[in-house]
Amino acid sequence: MIEPTSLGAVSEVGEASAFEEFFLVHHERLFQALYLLTGDRHEADDLAQEALLRAYERWDRVGAMDSPAGYVYRTALNLYRSRIRALVVRARRVFAAVPVEDLSGSVAASHDVRRALARLPRGQREALILVEWLGLASEEAGRALGIDASSVRGRLHRGRASLREMLGDRDE
């Protein structure tokens, strides 16, 4: 007969292995998306680790969600936004007379694409990364961004049009 205390241990081991599988599937793509968003490997890695840690701490609830990956991506985006807000506040205090630069530059495979992504509004850039780079459906991207799927599609349309205008008609 199995004792009640060992059942809890079995459950914890099952949750840990489920999270480990989730981690192995999603970590690299999460890191890549955050690297595109932040332009800094160390910050992207830190954000990915923090988002995955938060998911692990709540895995009993997160693992039961329709889209645990969406939860992790949204958590990472929220962490990134919080960091940007904190940086902007600090910069305003230090350089009160100097305008604050946009610190959320994006990185892509080429210098031209990186600069073009950086020139897009944040919402368009986020939608493009979630849908085009990560392959999320517009519904999933909408949940991650906290907006309707139709808004995601609108941002995608405007973002693609802006990129075509900036880069020409290249498919890179």
C-alpha positions in Angstrom: 0.0 0.0 0.0 1.2 3.5 -0.8 1.4 5.9 2.0 -0.3 9.3 1.7 3.0 11.2 2.1 4.6 9.3 -0.8 1.6 10.3 -3.1 2.5 13.9 -2.6 6.1 13.2 -3.5 5.0 11.3 -6.7 2.7 14.2 -7.7 5.6 16.7 -7.2 7.9 14.5 -9.3 5.3 14.3 -12.0 4.8 18.1 -12.0 8.6 18.6 -12.1 9.0 16.3 -15.1 6.1 18.0 -16.8 7.7 21.4 -16.3 11.1 20.0 -17.4 9.5 18.9 -20.6 7.8 22.3 -21.1 11.1 24.0 -20.3 13.0 22.0 -22.9 10.4 22.7 -25.6 10.0 26.4 -25.0 13.2 27.9 -23.4 15.2 28.4 -26.6 12.4 30.1 -28.6 11.5 32.3 -25.6 15.1 33.3 -25.4 15.3 34.1 -29.1 12.1 36.2 -29.0 13.4 38.1 -26.0 16.7 38.6 -27.8 14.9 40.1 -30.8 13.0 42.3 -28.4 15.8 43.5 -26.2 18.9 43.3 -28.4 20.9 42.0 -25.5 21.7 38.3 -24.9 22.2 38.7 -21.1 19.0 40.6 -20.6 17.1 38.1 -22.8 18.5 35.2 -20.9 17.7 36.9 -17.5 14.1 37.6 -18.6 13.6 34.1 -19.9 14.9 32.6 -16.7 12.8 34.9 -14.5 9.6 34.1 -16.6 10.3 30.4 -16.5 11.0 30.5 -12.7 7.7 32.3 -12.1 5.9 29.6 -14.2 7.7 26.8 -12.3 6.7 28.4 -8.9 3.0 28.3 -10.1 3.2 25.2 -12.3 0.3 23.5 -10.6 -1.9 26.3 -12.1 0.1 27.3 -15.1 0.5 23.7 -16.3 -3.3 23.3 -16.3 -3.8 26.5 -18.5 -4.9 26.3 -22.1 -1.6 27.9 -23.1 1.2 27.7 -20.6 3.5 29.1 -23.2 1.3 32.1 -23.6 1.5 32.7 -19.9 5.3 32.5 -20.0 5.6 34.8 -23.0 3.3 37.3 -21.4 5.2 37.2 -18.1 8.4 37.8 -20.0 6.9 40.7 -21.9 5.6 42.2 -18.6 9.0 41.8 -17.0 10.6 43.5 -19.9 8.1 46.4 -19.9 8.7 46.8 -16.1 12.4 47.0 -16.7 12.0 49.6 -19.4 9.7 51.7 -17.2 12.3 51.6 -14.4 15.1 52.5 -16.8 13.1 55.4 -18.1 12.3 56.7 -14.6 16.0 56.5 -13.6 17.1 58.1 -16.9 14.6 61.0 -16.4 16.0 61.6 -12.9 19.6 61.6 -14.1 19.1 63.4 -17.3 16.2 65.6 -16.6 17.1 68.2 -19.3 18.1 65.5 -21.9 15.3 63.7 -23.8 15.2 60.0 -23.0 16.0 57.6 -25.9 13.9 54.6 -26.8 15.8 51.8 -25.0 13.7 49.0 -26.5 15.7 48.5 -29.7 15.2 45.1 -31.4 17.8 42.9 -32.9 17.4 40.6 -36.0 19.6 38.6 -38.2 20.8 41.6 -40.2 21.6 45.2 -39.4 19.0 46.6 -41.7 16.2 44.4 -40.3 17.3 45.3 -36.7 17.1 49.0 -37.5 13.7 48.6 -39.2 12.3 46.6 -36.3 13.5 49.2 -33.9 11.7 51.9 -35.8 8.3 50.1 -35.6 5.9 51.0 -32.7 6.2 48.6 -29.8 2.8 47.0 -30.4 3.6 46.2 -34.1 7.1 44.9 -33.2 5.6 42.6 -30.4 2.9 41.3 -32.7 5.5 40.6 -35.5 7.8 38.7 -33.1 5.1 36.6 -31.5 3.4 35.7 -34.8 6.2 35.7 -37.4 9.1 34.6 -35.3 7.5 32.4 -32.7 4.7 31.1 -34.9 1.9 31.9 -32.5 -1.6 32.2 -33.9 -3.1 35.7 -33.7 -5.4 34.4 -30.9 -2.5 33.2 -28.8 -0.5 36.4 -29.5 -3.6 38.4 -28.5 -3.8 36.6 -25.2 -0.1 37.1 -24.6 -0.4 40.8 -25.3 -3.8 41.3 -23.6 -5.6 42.4 -26.8 -8.0 41.0 -29.3 -6.8 38.7 -32.1 -8.2 41.2 -34.6 -6.0 43.9 -33.1 -3.0 41.6 -33.5 -3.9 41.1 -37.2 -4.1 44.9 -37.6 -0.8 45.4 -36.0 0.7 42.7 -38.2 -0.6 44.3 -41.3 0.7 47.7 -40.4 4.0 46.3 -39.2 4.6 44.3 -42.4 3.6 47.3 -44.6 6.1 49.5 -42.6 8.9 46.9 -43.0 8.2 46.5 -46.7 8.4 50.3 -47.1 11.7 50.5 -45.0 13.4 47.4 -46.5 11.9 47.1 -49.9 10.2 43.9 -50.9 12.8 41.5 -49.5 11.5 38.4 -47.8 14.5 38.1 -45.4 
